[in-house]
Amino acid sequence: MNDKNDEYIVDIKNLHKRFDDRIVLDNVSLRVAHGENVAVVGRSGVGKSVLLKCMVRLLKPEVDKMTILGQNVPVLNKNDLNHLRQRIGFLFQGGALYDSMTVRDNLSFPVRRTLISKNKQEVNRMVEEALDHVELLDAIDKYPEELSGGMKKRVGLARTLILNPDIILYDEPTTGLDPITSRNISNLILRIQKEFQTTSIIVTHDLTCTKITANNIVVLQDGRFIEKGTFDDMKNSDQEFVRDFFQ
């Protein structure tokens, strides 16, 4: 199956998630087409990151339908789930770099683990190419503690790109960054979408990031998507909360 020709890369219907008595996601549905950047926005703590974790089954979803890249996520066995995860890039909020490893080793690790046929020279070429895409090749032998927050985000993105994913999930990609660095990261996300023809879901409460990166936006409030559309649609929404959020 050529998943990239499917109408929807992501097709979620009635996803429900609760923690004890607290309902975090209340039967939300989402469809994302190939090559589309969709931003999921809302206040902190409303469940945006929970959505991403359910998509890759870091959290167990309760859902009527969840297909990603043509795969029925809730019923996948461990091997099939791991194979699917290799096709999904996940940029964690904190970068999730290994402090004891250099940038080179941080990027080499997923390649050595999943593409065992690659020799050392091939792995090094892939690492250098990925770092070059995020304009950080000169940091290849640095440790995470030697990097700024923005550099860590870019290294995390390079590590995501190295396996050539079909879809990238961004969890608050600009959190903790100054406005200039945030804009640079947002422009990098947009460039990667165009250069690699990736599909992306961007969880954020950064309106500048949303405006730069997103083709379409969904607003999450009280466990539900209350509005969908473009950035201009949000600014002119009939709902006061949405208009105020996008001011």
C-alpha positions as a Python dict, from the first residue, in 0.01 Angstrom:
ca = {
    (1, 'M'): (0, 0, 0),
    (2, 'N'): (128, 348, -86),
    (3, 'D'): (12, 533, 224),
    (4, 'K'): (124, 869, 87),
    (5, 'N'): (-150, 846, -174),
    (6, 'D'): (-421, 776, 82),
    (7, 'E'): (-667, 1058, 140),
    (8, 'Y'): (-590, 1083, 510),
    (9, 'I'): (-259, 1008, 677),
    (10, 'V'): (-430, 1039, 1016),
    (11, 'D'): (-793, 944, 1071),
    (12, 'I'): (-918, 954, 1431),
    (13, 'K'): (-1280, 916, 1534),
    (14, 'N'): (-1412, 957, 1889),
    (15, 'L'): (-1092, 941, 2091),
    (16, 'H'): (-1164, 938, 2463),
    (17, 'K'): (-905, 957, 2739),
    (18, 'R'): (-949, 997, 3111),
    (19, 'F'): (-716, 985, 3409),
    (20, 'D'): (-913, 858, 3710),
    (21, 'D'): (-1220, 1083, 3721),
    (22, 'R'): (-1077, 1356, 3498),
    (23, 'I'): (-1181, 1349, 3133),
    (24, 'V'): (-896, 1490, 2924),
    (25, 'L'): (-1012, 1405, 2572),
    (26, 'D'): (-1386, 1376, 2520),
    (27, 'N'): (-1458, 1193, 2193),
    (28, 'V'): (-1236, 1408, 1971),
    (29, 'S'): (-1204, 1338, 1599),
    (30, 'L'): (-928, 1449, 1364),
    (31, 'R'): (-834, 1395, 1000),
    (32, 'V'): (-504, 1505, 850),
    (33, 'A'): (-428, 1484, 478),
    (34, 'H'): (-91, 1402, 324),
    (35, 'G'): (144, 1701, 324),
    (36, 'E'): (-73, 1902, 563),
    (37, 'N'): (50, 2083, 875),
    (38, 'V'): (-223, 2086, 1140),
    (39, 'A'): (-176, 2282, 1462),
    (40, 'V'): (-357, 2170, 1777),
    (41, 'V'): (-384, 2474, 2002),
    (42, 'G'): (-528, 2549, 2342),
    (43, 'R'): (-433, 2648, 2692),
    (44, 'S'): (-163, 2459, 2879),
    (45, 'G'): (-283, 2138, 3040),
    (46, 'V'): (-590, 2081, 2823),
    (47, 'G'): (-468, 1751, 2675),
    (48, 'K'): (-287, 1849, 2356),
    (49, 'S'): (19, 1637, 2433),
    (50, 'V'): (-204, 1351, 2549),
    (51, 'L'): (-345, 1338, 2196),
    (52, 'L'): (1, 1282, 2048),
    (53, 'K'): (91, 1016, 2305),
    (54, 'C'): (-231, 828, 2229),
    (55, 'M'): (-148, 837, 1859),
    (56, 'V'): (176, 643, 1912),
    (57, 'R'): (28, 439, 2198),
    (58, 'L'): (254, 577, 2467),
    (59, 'L'): (-87, 609, 2630),
    (60, 'K'): (-360, 353, 2563),
    (61, 'P'): (-636, 513, 2359),
    (62, 'E'): (-1008, 448, 2393),
    (63, 'V'): (-1124, 519, 2040),
    (64, 'D'): (-1374, 410, 1775),
    (65, 'K'): (-1117, 450, 1496),
    (66, 'M'): (-752, 549, 1480),
    (67, 'T'): (-563, 481, 1160),
    (68, 'I'): (-221, 632, 1093),
    (69, 'L'): (-45, 566, 764),
    (70, 'G'): (-313, 308, 691),
    (71, 'Q'): (-247, 114, 1012),
    (72, 'N'): (-517, 43, 1272),
    (73, 'V'): (-320, 165, 1575),
    (74, 'P'): (-524, 23, 1867),
    (75, 'V'): (-495, -339, 1749),
    (76, 'L'): (-131, -348, 1637),
    (77, 'N'): (91, -606, 1802),
    (78, 'K'): (424, -497, 1951),
    (79, 'N'): (631, -561, 1637),
    (80, 'D'): (388, -386, 1403),
    (81, 'L'): (355, -95, 1645),
    (82, 'N'): (733, -53, 1658),
    (83, 'H'): (747, -61, 1278),
    (84, 'L'): (482, 211, 1260),
    (85, 'R'): (665, 422, 1518),
    (86, 'Q'): (974, 412, 1295),
    (87, 'R'): (769, 594, 1031),
    (88, 'I'): (650, 858, 1278),
    (89, 'G'): (886, 1129, 1396),
    (90, 'F'): (814, 1255, 1749),
    (91, 'L'): (979, 1578, 1861),
    (92, 'F'): (943, 1575, 2239),
    (93, 'Q'): (892, 1899, 2427),
    (94, 'G'): (1229, 1885, 2602),
    (95, 'G'): (1423, 1745, 2308),
    (96, 'A'): (1479, 1415, 2495),
    (97, 'L'): (1851, 1407, 2413),
    (98, 'Y'): (2084, 1171, 2598),
    (99, 'D'): (2310, 1390, 2812),
    (100, 'S'): (2595, 1138, 2813),
    (101, 'M'): (2609, 1122, 2433),
    (102, 'T'): (2744, 1371, 2181),
    (103, 'V'): (2514, 1509, 1914),
    (104, 'R'): (2665, 1259, 1671),
    (105, 'D'): (2585, 967, 1902),
    (106, 'N'): (2237, 1098, 1979),
    (107, 'L'): (2157, 1088, 1608),
    (108, 'S'): (2339, 763, 1541),
    (109, 'F'): (2150, 575, 1812),
    (110, 'P'): (1809, 541, 1635),
    (111, 'V'): (1982, 450, 1308),
    (112, 'R'): (2190, 173, 1466),
    (113, 'R'): (1887, 42, 1650),
    (114, 'T'): (1650, 31, 1351),
    (115, 'L'): (1871, 10, 1043),
    (116, 'I'): (2122, -251, 1151),
    (117, 'S'): (2234, -307, 791),
    (118, 'K'): (2400, 37, 782),
    (119, 'N'): (2777, 47, 830),
    (120, 'K'): (2958, 318, 1026),
    (121, 'Q'): (3034, 529, 719),
    (122, 'E'): (2670, 525, 608),
    (123, 'V'): (2550, 616, 957),
    (124, 'N'): (2794, 908, 975),
    (125, 'R'): (2674, 1031, 636),
    (126, 'M'): (2311, 1017, 752),
    (127, 'V'): (2396, 1203, 1073),
    (128, 'E'): (2583, 1479, 889),
    (129, 'E'): (2307, 1514, 634),
    (130, 'A'): (2038, 1544, 902),
    (131, 'L'): (2238, 1806, 1094),
    (132, 'D'): (2302, 1997, 774),
    (133, 'H'): (1926, 2018, 715),
    (134, 'V'): (1886, 2199, 1049),
    (135, 'E'): (2204, 2407, 995),
    (136, 'L'): (2386, 2257, 1294),
    (137, 'L'): (2662, 2047, 1145),
    (138, 'D'): (2928, 2234, 1343),
    (139, 'A'): (2776, 2102, 1669),
    (140, 'I'): (2817, 1736, 1575),
    (141, 'D'): (3069, 1655, 1850),
    (142, 'K'): (2919, 1872, 2124),
    (143, 'Y'): (2727, 1741, 2425),
    (144, 'P'): (2370, 1858, 2502),
    (145, 'E'): (2491, 2065, 2799),
    (146, 'E'): (2695, 2272, 2553),
    (147, 'L'): (2389, 2362, 2343),
    (148, 'S'): (2137, 2641, 2379),
    (149, 'G'): (1766, 2564, 2404),
    (150, 'G'): (1713, 2641, 2037),
    (151, 'M'): (2007, 2422, 1935),
    (152, 'K'): (1867, 2131, 2138),
    (153, 'K'): (1536, 2168, 1957),
    (154, 'R'): (1714, 2159, 1621),
    (155, 'V'): (1919, 1853, 1720),
    (156, 'G'): (1597, 1683, 1830),
    (157, 'L'): (1445, 1768, 1493),
    (158, 'A'): (1752, 1634, 1311),
    (159, 'R'): (1720, 1309, 1506),
    (160, 'T'): (1356, 1295, 1402),
    (161, 'L'): (1442, 1351, 1036),
    (162, 'I'): (1720, 1095, 1016),
    (163, 'L'): (1482, 802, 968),
    (164, 'N'): (1289, 989, 696),
    (165, 'P'): (948, 977, 870),
    (166, 'D'): (619, 1006, 683),
    (167, 'I'): (463, 1211, 961),
    (168, 'I'): (613, 1428, 1235),
    (169, 'L'): (446, 1500, 1569),
    (170, 'Y'): (573, 1819, 1733),
    (171, 'D'): (507, 1861, 2106),
    (172, 'E'): (541, 2233, 2192),
    (173, 'P'): (839, 2289, 1958),
    (174, 'T'): (897, 2650, 2065),
    (175, 'T'): (832, 2632, 2440),
    (176, 'G'): (1100, 2804, 2648),
    (177, 'L'): (1260, 2979, 2352),
    (178, 'D'): (1304, 3351, 2295),
    (179, 'P'): (1087, 3509, 2019),
    (180, 'I'): (1362, 3514, 1755),
    (181, 'T'): (1462, 3151, 1813),
    (182, 'S'): (1095, 3049, 1823),
    (183, 'R'): (1041, 3209, 1483),
    (184, 'N'): (1350, 3036, 1347),
    (185, 'I'): (1225, 2697, 1467),
    (186, 'S'): (881, 2766, 1319),
    (187, 'N'): (1031, 2858, 983),
    (188, 'L'): (1241, 2541, 998),
    (189, 'I'): (927, 2330, 1054),
    (190, 'L'): (768, 2491, 750),
    (191, 'R'): (1079, 2437, 537),
    (192, 'I'): (1096, 2071, 636),
    (193, 'Q'): (732, 2021, 539),
    (194, 'K'): (798, 2163, 193),
    (195, 'E'): (1137, 1997, 141),
    (196, 'F'): (1045, 1648, 263),
    (197, 'Q'): (670, 1653, 186),
    (198, 'T'): (600, 1545, 543),
    (199, 'T'): (268, 1553, 720),
    (200, 'S'): (279, 1720, 1062),
    (201, 'I'): (71, 1772, 1374),
    (202, 'I'): (201, 2060, 1583),
    (203, 'V'): (84, 2089, 1943),
    (204, 'T'): (142, 2445, 2060),
    (205, 'H'): (5, 2748, 2238),
    (206, 'D'): (248, 2975, 2048),
    (207, 'L'): (38, 3181, 1806),
    (208, 'T'): (342, 3290, 1602),
    (209, 'C'): (439, 2926, 1552),
    (210, 'T'): (79, 2846, 1460),
    (211, 'K'): (56, 3126, 1206),
    (212, 'I'): (386, 3035, 1037),
    (213, 'T'): (350, 2656, 1025),
    (214, 'A'): (-16, 2556, 1007),
    (215, 'N'): (-233, 2499, 702),
    (216, 'N'): (-522, 2426, 935),
    (217, 'I'): (-586, 2466, 1308),
    (218, 'V'): (-802, 2287, 1564),
    (219, 'V'): (-876, 2443, 1903),
    (220, 'L'): (-898, 2217, 2208),
    (221, 'Q'): (-1102, 2328, 2508),
    (222, 'D'): (-1257, 2121, 2787),
    (223, 'G'): (-1160, 1799, 2613),
    (224, 'R'): (-1323, 1881, 2279),
    (225, 'F'): (-1228, 2042, 1951),
    (226, 'I'): (-1445, 2351, 1946),
    (227, 'E'): (-1324, 2512, 1623),
    (228, 'K'): (-1144, 2412, 1303),
    (229, 'G'): (-1010, 2625, 1021),
    (230, 'T'): (-734, 2861, 911),
    (231, 'F'): (-564, 3127, 1122),
    (232, 'D'): (-792, 3395, 973),
    (233, 'D'): (-1095, 3177, 1049),
    (234, 'M'): (-987, 3165, 1414),
    (235, 'K'): (-949, 3542, 1440),
    (236, 'N'): (-1302, 3584, 1299),
    (237, 'S'): (-1464, 3296, 1488),
    (238, 'D'): (-1816, 3325, 1624),
    (239, 'Q'): (-1685, 3189, 1954),
    (240, 'E'): (-1554, 3451, 2194),
    (241, 'F'): (-1296, 3218, 2351),
    (242, 'V'): (-1141, 3143, 2012),
    (243, 'R'): (-1133, 3509, 1904),
    (244, 'D'): (-974, 3612, 2233),
    (245, 'F'): (-717, 3331, 2212),
    (246, 'F'): (-606, 3442, 1866),
    (247, 'Q'): (-576, 3814, 1942),
}
